[in-house]
């Protein structure tokens, strides 16, 4: 059977198993300590669950629930339909996004805003890797010895994640999340849905258009991933963009932040920190595994206040300060087993299930070494191996080939370090009917709700404006 034929069968299955009568709306708060639920309730949201097959190939088999939320359109006379929302990840909860109308009243007026927790995330049957660290990402460090430490670290994380979850891991896939998204559409009784997705959410949106394009209305993809590379290997595209963003910061900081008189001086300070021995700061020992990742996690914001804080943190690391910023303290705690960010623990199974990768550590080591000179700070992070190199489960279906002519609006920051611009252009080419608006001179991740020009384009399109005949800039 062709892929399109499979999609039709799966759509029919979803229609049969998740009808409109299955929705039982209820309040969102699960108790007095449920901050997200209370926030949703305070905005008049309702919550519900839709029951879906864990394995869509076996619709009568094991079931699971996917949780979603709704804030109804405030101007029902001009209601356009539903706007499904995803914040990225993988592994990020999206339930709270139903309050988007607080930040964009124009969208809240004409759409029922729908947030959801993807399968195995948050309230949708969480599948958390029980790690003592908030993320699997770390630098391979400067030597073969430090790389071998990374190999052991990632192998241990993989073993911990697999333990107790082997039966669920094959079904933590983006294609299944997309099938669940269509099940939500069916449960809501909508013929078509509109959609806004950020980062990884752009991949979900593109796959939805490929699998269920007849049900796609107005779609906006913000900071798109390369659809042909998405998976564990996607990180390897980030190194050059991260290095460029770091230079942009260095040019901003030069001569005024106490870490270098010129941009090259600032970069020299950073390179000495990364290439040197462990430093102590905030009561923690920061080694060659942790320090590059700390920079990796904060460089993708070019707001002046974030740049100022980053310069302060570099001084604190350079000087071995006993006190550090709250942000750096939280990052150091997470790196040393005290973090509570669950997105990586929930998202890693999706990375590993979506696309197979090499299980040979030597492959990653060669790649790191080949890029030491061109990516001196971030190459050993972005090209390092992940738990997927030790994953015991192979993908149960191939990745989606995204190629269609459906209309879609794409927005992007030209210097985005997380989803680099070349990959965004690859998504643009794959979606032949897309139009792309690029924010120039921007080195951050996420374009919507941060730039007046971009915001106007997004809201204008989602509320009924025509898709431009040409690409544009902001």
Secondary structure, 3 states (H helix, E strand, C coil): CCHHHHHHHHHHHHHHHCCHHHCCCECCCCCCCCHHHHHHHHCCCEEEEEEEECCCCCCCCCEEEEEEEEECCCCHHHCCEEEEEECCCCCCCCHHHHHHHHCCHHHHHHEEEEEECCCCCCCCCCCCCCCCCCCCCCCCCCCHHHHHHHHHHHHHHHHHHHCCCHHHHCCCCHHHHHHHHHHHHHHHCCCCEEEEEECHHHHHHHHHHHHHHHHEEEEEEECCCCCCCCCHHHHHHHHHHHHHHHHHHHHHHCCCCCCCCCHHHHHHHHHHHHHCCCEEECCEEECCCHHHHHHHHHCCCCCHHHHHHHHHHHHHHHHCCCCCCHHHHHHHHHHHHHCCCCHHHHHHHHHHHHCCCCCCHHHHHHHHHHCCCCCCCCHHHHCCCCHHHHCCCCCCCCCCCCCECCCEEEEEECCCCCCCHHHHHHHHHHECCEEEEEECCCCCCCCCCCCHHHHHHHHHHHCCCCCCCCCEEC
